[in-house]
Amino acid sequence: MATLFEKRRGAEALMKREPERAHRILDGIEALEKSFSDRIIPIDGPIMAEWTRLLAAKTKTVGTLLWRRRHASTVSWL
């Protein structure tokens, strides 16, 4: 599931290359936020801590899998 944060981050990254498109995306996100404001859960400190913990675990897992794939011919699997 994509979060509004992720969508905003993508639009901001696009700002230098395609500012008009980025502004359209940001306008759309703002419209979504207004339309669904009663259904959007704010993120507080404990939620942010858990979210970052999960993202770090995911990154580590993906990194490990990529390392194993790259070095599969030289790593002995027990």
VOBA-1610 file (N, C-alpha, C; in pm, whole numbers, padded with zeros to 5 digits, always signed):
BEGIN
Met+00084-00117+00000Met+00000+00000+00000Met+00089+00125+00000Ala+00062+00211-00089Ala+00138+00336-00097Ala+00077+00438+00000Thr+00162+00510+00068Thr+00114+00612+00160Thr+00119+00748+00091Leu+00049+00842+00150Leu+00054+00978+00097Leu+00196+01033+00104Phe+00268+00993+00207Phe+00408+01034+00219Phe+00488+00989+00097Glu+00471+00863+00059Glu+00546+00810-00055Glu+00508+00880-00185Lys+00381+00910-00201Lys+00336+00982-00320Lys+00393+01122-00323Arg+00391+01189-00209Arg+00448+01325-00201Arg+00598+01322-00229Arg+00667+01224-00173Arg+00812+01212-00194Arg+00842+01196-00343Gly+00764+01113-00411Gly+00783+01094-00554Gly+00758+01221-00633Ala+00652+01293-00596Ala+00621+01418-00665Ala+00730+01522-00642Glu+00781+01530-00521Glu+00888+01625-00491Glu+01016+01590-00569Ala+01043+01461-00582Ala+01160+01418-00659Ala+01143+01453-00807Leu+01021+01453-00854Leu+00991+01483-00994Leu+00995+01634-01023Met+00992+01714-00919Met+00978+01860-00931Met+01086+01922-01021Lys+01208+01879-01012Lys+01316+01940-01093Lys+01304+01905-01240Arg+01263+01781-01269Arg+01257+01736-01408Arg+01126+01775-01477Glu+01014+01759-01406Glu+00883+01785-01465Glu+00795+01860-01365Pro+00822+01990-01345Pro+00750+02065-01242Pro+00598+02070-01262Glu+00552+02081-01385Glu+00408+02087-01409Glu+00340+01957-01367Arg+00401+01847-01405Arg+00345+01717-01367Arg+00349+01699-01216Ala+00458+01739-01153Ala+00472+01727-01008Ala+00364+01808-00937His+00336+01929-00986His+00232+02012-00925His+00094+01948-00941Arg+00069+01886-01056Arg-00060+01818-01076Arg-00075+01702-00977Ile+00033+01628-00957Ile+00029+01516-00863Ile+00005+01567-00722Leu+00077+01673-00683Leu+00059+01729-00549Leu-00082+01784-00529Asp-00138+01847-00632Asp-00277+01895-00624Asp-00372+01778-00604Gly-00347+01667-00674Gly-00431+01549-00659Gly-00421+01490-00519Ile-00301+01489-00464Ile-00282+01438-00327Ile-00357+01525-00228Glu-00349+01656-00245Glu-00421+01747-00155Glu-00572+01725-00165Ala-00622+01700-00286Ala-00765+01673-00303Ala-00803+01543-00230Leu-00718+01442-00240Leu-00743+01317-00168Leu-00745+01339-00018Glu-00649+01416+00030Glu-00642+01444+00174Glu-00768+01514+00223Lys-00819+01608+00144Lys-00941+01678+00183Lys-01062+01586+00177Ser-01070+01506+00072Ser-01185+01417+00055Ser-01191+01307+00161Phe-01076+01259+00203Phe-01072+01147+00296Phe-01015+01185+00433Ser-01022+01312+00468Ser-00961+01359+00593Ser-01017+01285+00715Asp-01142+01242+00709Asp-01200+01170+00823Asp-01156+01024+00828Arg-01084+00978+00726Arg-01039+00838+00720Arg-00887+00824+00724Ile-00816+00936+00729Ile-00669+00932+00732Ile-00623+00930+00877Ile-00541+00832+00908Ile-00491+00817+01044Ile-00360+00894+01057Pro-00353+00986+01152Pro-00227+01060+01170Pro-00119+00967+01225Ile+00004+00996+01187Ile+00117+00914+01231Ile+00186+00985+01347Asp+00186+00919+01463Asp+00251+00976+01581Asp+00387+00910+01602Gly+00452+00944+01711Gly+00586+00893+01739Gly+00595+00741+01743Pro+00511+00672+01819Pro+00520+00525+01824Pro+00494+00459+01689Ile+00402+00512+01613Ile+00376+00456+01480Ile+00497+00479+01390Met+00556+00597+01395Met+00674+00627+01314Met+00790+00535+01352Ala+00807+00510+01481Ala+00915+00421+01526Ala+00896+00281+01470Glu+00776+00229+01476Glu+00750+00095+01423Glu+00765+00092+01272Trp+00717+00195+01205Trp+00728+00203+01059Trp+00875+00200+01015Thr+00957+00280+01081Thr+01098+00284+01044Thr+01167+00151+01076Arg+01126+00086+01186Arg+01182-00045+01219Arg+01150-00146+01109Leu+01024-00145+01064Leu+00983-00238+00958Leu+01054-00207+00827Leu+01069-00078+00793Leu+01139-00042+00670Leu+01286-00085+00676Ala+01348-00067+00791Ala+01488-00107+00805Ala+01502-00258+00790Ala+01411-00333+00848Ala+01414-00479+00836Ala+01394-00521+00691Lys+01302-00454+00622Lys+01276-00485+00482Lys+01400-00455+00398Thr+01463-00341+00420Thr+01582-00303+00345Thr+01694-00403+00368Lys+01711-00443+00494Lys+01816-00539+00526Lys+01788-00672+00456Thr+01664-00716+00459Thr+01628-00843+00395Thr+01652-00836+00245Val+01608-00728+00181Val+01628-00712+00037Val+01776-00706+00006Gly+01853-00633+00084Gly+01996-00623+00063Gly+02065-00758+00076Thr+02024-00835+00175Thr+02081-00968+00195Thr+02050-01058+00076Leu+01925-01053+00029Leu+01887-01136-00085Leu+01964-01097-00210Leu+01982-00967-00232Leu+02059-00923-00348Leu+02204-00966-00338Trp+02262-00956-00217Trp+02400-00998-00198Trp+02413-01147-00225Arg+02320-01226-00173Arg+02325-01371-00194Arg+02312-01405-00342Arg+02223-01335-00411Arg+02204-01363-00553Arg+02332-01333-00630Arg+02394-01220-00597Arg+02516-01179-00668Arg+02632-01275-00642His+02639-01326-00519His+02751-01410-00479His+02714-01559-00472Ala+02606-01598-00536Ala+02558-01736-00526Ala+02661-01839-00568Ser+02742-01805-00665Ser+02840-01904-00714Ser+02958-01920-00620Thr+02978-01823-00529Thr+03093-01832-00440Thr+03055-01863-00295Val+02927-01867-00266Val+02880-01891-00129Val+02834-02036-00116Ser+02878-02102-00011Ser+02834-02239+00014Ser+02708-02233+00100Trp+02605-02299+00055Trp+02479-02303+00130Trp+02472-02435+00204Leu+02449-02429+00332Leu+02440-02551+00414Leu+02300-02602+00418
//
